[in-house]
């Protein structure tokens, strides 16, 4: 099985699946190899990747909290933070990181389940990306329903510093990671990582962990790179991902994923 992160890994700087990458994925699929996306993205952000690939894979979304079947547009499983934990995490984050804003990612039965507000943010939350598709709510409403992850944003801070400040306090009550150094950390239920999500997919498909090849570029990819039989970091990767990998390939803008896949399925 091949599993890959999306942003900074599979797609280039213009958020495209290149022709070379599409062909490389097509070759491994033709050889009967399973191909899985493992991303921090929620299910509703998967469709452009599917379109670029020309193939609808199983997806580990939300840093491992969600198993999503993009072919049928169904959420197969999810692991959430409960309301009591969200409330505690919010208070802890606000004390440790004064001025931070809070947001929560939720899922329904499908990628665009209109019954469930997918992303809700508090008045202090400043988005780390362009064109957000959130619902602005009161701070209390961010934590009033189970969520696959809580996001804590502190503009001007480094995500690694935020994690360092919060991790000793949070302990084992949540898993903390980040996919950008621009003042944004993400908290999931204890033990929920891309590795746990990928392990669930491997069990579902009858694949042994030692036969998995995984690609990634950021700290949220480290558990997956470590658990895979062969972990590959992009040349543009964060130092933590580079240190965890068995191999370093070219950057995402230089078809790094395709170059490795072509070794076996070229």
Steps between C-alpha positions, in 0.01 A plus 500: 500500500614852424379782726572865444441834656346759267617858563873548460533139389272359230394829343728776374518862615203585277296226674497278191561130446755507219468276195808310611355432844165395355675255266712356782194443719317344205787255449498376859121464493527294180743273687240439773659720765267690734534879503381708795501871585601585857441868562411764752233615256134433582294291255351811339846599370570166331304544175764713317764237573274222374439698183872550449579132556216369288446249778294503821698337783433421862610798705631545851383854575529740791846369599364151556164579658289415195488214252330628186407311183529760225351262241165483681528831690447328834667550835570142608631573848603792720658558842401818681588712798201513734350825626650473849849452357453782250396734781805407708736533202358842416563629852850354508590645158372846590706502820821369339466701179341838584317658208452177309187424300318167492333303224355151466478260207198269488371237259164362402410199288653640181749763388243778475243390756280809532359382832836540673687836497836370385733769634418751772729774628494747788521879458873500590589233243709637211521261205835365390386448141311691233130459419388332822168315492418534866202602706579778749341430838534601862793350684267272702347358182839383376511245780134402533511194272751217446777582251760299310754765593537834675715765333686760703627805311741766626614734220867588514594192703683188386292184508789305650518748790125474553521120516790521744300729729184293493621139487623473862164624626282294268694179557311196374158664484551595135744454215663826382652554158543761228536523123623858474737711708269804471347498846252214465482176698241223477374283785340160451375223727778313685697271271338632183766561236548428134668177614191383690277585204733328256519192724120476486509519120775239481296265718193560285697419184699214648833678454798454735657821634845395380374501140374860519685783325406841644580855387485819707653838578389632838488401869146365462650245256767374741291222663407369154857517369616311808241222487535433126739240371660775292448865590591765243533870578495775242811712455285800603399323823516623857811380693286267714368324189845481345636339817219242513528386138690206355558694178483856370361566153478817294258776596129499428559753221750261337276190491664347806222243556498393135877452496480241777194325359665469159778297661257214554216570260661714229 
